[in-house]
Amino acid sequence: MSKSKKPEFRPNDYVVYPAHGVGQILSIEKQEIAGLELELFVISFEKDKMTLRVPTHKASEVGMRQLSSPDVVTKAMTTLKGKAKVKKAMWSRRAQEYEQKINSGDLIAIAEVVRDLHRTDDQREQSYSERQLYEAALERLTREIAAVSGDDEAAAQRQIDSVLEARNAAAA
């Protein structure tokens, strides 16, 4: 990616910050930090009651990106329909990989985590750490799908649930 093609983010845009998910740019402000004048994106993560300030010149470096296109959302939903791919590695290793996928900010990688960790009622219980990772991935996926489609999170959640239920019905 060339330096000249940096994404243009404006106030009120929704963006994805890899480590925190979907946020909204409130403003772009200048602040003096350690004697340097910096231009910062002020991003609000309403659900987490958190505000993040990201230097504008570091935005793409930290992986901040626009919301996924509807095509990517469709691919993510198709990924959910797939068969769970659970490696036989130790849980600690798999958990690390899932964590990396969630924090990558890549919607399709997040959908893979949801797909792989999703359990039906008749399957064995998830461990605490498994459930934590599943819920984190599901929340990121739900928020971005809701932001892209303009629906509320409940509608996005229903959409994801119906895809997962259809997959389970097909597998039964």
PyMOL commands that set and color helices and strands:
alter all, ss='L'
color gray80, all
select helices_A, chain A and resi 46-48+56-58+70-81+91-104+107-117+128-149+153-171
alter helices_A, ss='H'
color red, helices_A
select strands_A, chain A and resi 14-17+21-33+36-45+50-55+65-66
alter strands_A, ss='S'
color yellow, strands_A
deselect
rebuild
show_as cartoon
